[in-house]
Amino acid sequence: MGKQVGYARVSTSDQDLRMQYDELEKAGCELVFSDQVSGAKAERQGLNDCLTSLEQDDTLVVWRLDRLGRSMSHLVNIVGELRDKGIHFRSLCDGAIDTTTASGELIFHLFAALAQFERTLIQERTRAGLEAARARGKMGGRKPISADAPKVKMAKTMHKDNSLSINEICSSLGISRATFYRYLAL
C-alpha cells in the first residue's frame, strides 16, 4: 500500500486548521495539504497540489467529506477520478467512506448514484420550469433589439462615417465586435 496523504480545509482565515491536522497525522498521513478558502470556490491551490502529489496505491484522507467536495456531484467526481488512477479515499469522521474496503466502496457507489439522481432531478425541474414559462407566453433570453434603438443607429452612423475603426466604435459605445456586427445586420 502507498502513502497516506491528508487534505484539510477551513472556510475563513479566523478558523483553525490545527484540529484537522492533528486528526490527519494521527491517522498516519505523512503529508497534509490545506486551504483556507470557501468550499464553494472551484480553485483551491492546496487541493490541486494534493491531488497532483498522489500516486497509484496512495490514499487521500480527509477529516470530513465536506472538507473535500463543493457538492455531492463534485465529491463523487473527485473520488471517481482518484479511483480511475488507482488511488484510494478515506474520510475519518464518515467511517463508512473508505474505498480501501468493500463496504466503503459500496457506500461510495451509493453516493455516486444519489449524485446522479440529484443531477437528473435538477435537469427535469429546469425543463419543466421552462416549458411552464413558455406555456404562459414567456420566452427566455434577451429581448430583441430594434433597428430604431439609439445605440444601433449610432453604430451604423459611425460605421458609415468611416472616420473610426471598428474597435474604436465598439469601445466608445461599450459593445463587443459581435454586438456591433449584429447591429449592422438589423
N, C-alpha and C positions, 0 to 999 in steps of 0.2 A: 504494500500500500504506500502511496505517495505521502507528501507532506500535507498538513492541515494549515489552511490559510484563512484568517479571520477578516471579516469586514464589519465595521461599526459605523453608525451614523447618528447624529443628532440634528435636529432641525434648526436650532438657533445657537448663536455663539454664547449665550448665557447658560446653555445646558452643558453637562459634563459627560465626556466620553469614558471617564475612568472606570465606571462600573462595568460597562460593556467590555473594555479592555481586560479587566480582571477576570471576567467570566470566560472570555475567549482564550486567555492564557491558561486558565485553569483547565479548559477543555483540551489543551495540548496544541494550540496554534503556535507555530514557530514565527509567523509573520502576521501582523494585523495592519490592514489599511483602513483609513477612515475619511469621513467627510463631515463638515459642519454646514449642511445645506438642506433645504426643504426636500422631502422625498418626492414632491411634485416636479422638481427640476429634472429634466432629462439628462443634462450634462453634469456628471459628478466625476471629477478627476480621480478621487480616491477609488471609486468603484471601477473606473476604467483601468487604472493601474493594477488593481486587484485581479480583475478578470484576465488581463494580459499576462500576469505572473503565473497563472495556473497552468499546470501541465497534466497530461493523462495520468489517471490514478490519484491525483490530488483531491482534497476535499475542501470545498468552500464552506466555512462555518459562520453563521450569523447568530446574534443573540436572540432576535425575534424576526419573523417573516417581514413585518412592516419596515424593518430597517433596510431591507434589500429592494423590494419592488414598489413602484408607484401605484400599481393596481394589481388585481389578481392576474389579468392577462399579461402585464409586464413581468410579473414574478414568474409565471409559467413559461414565458418566452426565455427569460434568463436561464432558468433551471433546465429547460429543454435544450438550449444551446450548450450548456455545460455537459449534459448527458451525451449529446452528439459527439463531444470531444473526449468522452471517457472520464469526465470529472464528476465527482460525487458532490452532494449537497446535504448539509445538516443544519437544522435550526435548534438551538439549545432549549428555548422555552416552549417550543411547539414540538414536544417529544416525538410525535409520530412522524415527523418530517425528517427522514434520514434515508437518503437514496442508496446508502450502502447496505440497507436491509430490504428484504422482500416486502414487508408490510409498509415500510416507508415509501417504497416505490409505488405501491398500490395507492396510498394516500395521495401521493403526488399526481397520479393519473386521475384520481377523483377531482382534485383541484383543477387539473387541465380541462376535464370535461365540464366542470362548473364555469370556468372562464369562457369556454367556447359557447356554452349556453347563454351566459351573460352577453357576449358579443352579438349572438343571434337575436336575443330579445331586444337589444338596443336597435339593431337594424330593422326589425319588424315594427317597433314603435315609431321609428323615424319615417318608414314608408307609410304607415297608417296615418300619421300626422300630416304628411304631405298630401296624401290622397284626400283626406278630410278637408284640408285647406282648399285644394283645387275644386272640390265639390261645392264649397261655399263661394267660389269665384275668385279666390286669392291665387295669385301667381307669384312664384318665388323669383328671386333675383332683383336686380336694379330696375327701376322704372326706365323705359326707353327715353332717350333724349331727343328732343325735337330739333329739326334743322333751323328753327327760329330762335333757339336758345342763344343768349348773348355770347357765351364762350365759343360756340360753334361759328357764329357769324364773324367773331373777331379772328378766330383761327383761319378761316377762309380768306378774310380780308388781308391779314398779314402774309399769308402764303401767296396771294395774287400780287402783292406789292413787291415781292422778290428782294426786299432790302435786308431781310433777316434770314439766317439759316434756320433749318427745321429745329435744331437743338435750341437755338435762341428763342424761337416761338414757343416751344414746349416749356422752356424754363420760365419765360415771362408769364405764361398762362397757368403754370403749375400743373401741367399734364404730361403724361408719358407719350412717347412716339406712337405707340399703338393707339392710344386715345386720339391723338392728332389725326392719324390716318382714318380712324373711324369717323371723325368729324368731317373730313374731306369727302368721305363716301356718302354723307347724308344729303 
